[in-house]
Amino acid sequence: MSGKEILKQAMTLTPEERFLIVESLIKSLDQPDEKLDEIWAKEAENRLDAYREKRLESIPMEEVFPEK
């Protein structure tokens, strides 16, 4: 069955049924990327090390997220 045929059949479903399908499809695309997670974890470790060794300055949270 082609994607167009599946879509045509899906359009006959109730809004609730279509929502469940859309939600499931989106969740299937949002899979963790272990390599990317590893890269970000290493970056976080490097930044923390740099901060602890005074090679990186911090910015107060109030400056980063000022209250409006």
N, C-alpha and C positions, 0 to 999 in steps of 0.2 A: 504494500500500500504506500502511495507517495505522500509526501508532506502535505500537498494540496488536498488530497483526499482525506487525510486525517483532520486537517483544519476544517474542512467542510463538515465533517461529521461532528467535530467538537462544537461547532457553532450551533448545533441543534440541542445541545445540553442546556440545563438550567444554569443561571448565573453562578449558583453555589458550586455546581459540578465543574464549570469552567474555571472558577477560582482555584479549586483544588488542583486541577491540572496545571494551571499557570504557576501556582506556588511550588508544586513538585518539580516542574521544569526549571524554575529559577534556582531552587535548592540544589538540583543536580549540577548546575553550572558553578555553584559556589563551593567547590571542593578545595580543601587546603592544598597548598603547594609546598611540599616539605622543603624543597630547595630554597624557595623564597623565604620561608620561615627561618631557615638556617642562616641565610644572609642577614635578615633583620636582627636575629638574635646576636650574631657576631657584631653587627653595627652597634647595637645597644651596649654590649659589653665593652667595645672600644670607647664609646662615649663616656661610659661610667668610669672606666680606667682613666681617661683623659681628665675628667672632672676631679677625680680623687688625687691625681698627680698635678693639679692646678694648671694643666695645659688647656683647659676649657673653662670659660666662665659661665656661671649660671645667670639666668634672668628671673627675677621674682615673678611668681605666678600672676600677681596683680598687674604687672606690665604686659604679660602675654595675653591675659584674659581680663581686660579692664571692665569694671561694672558700668553699665550704661545708665 
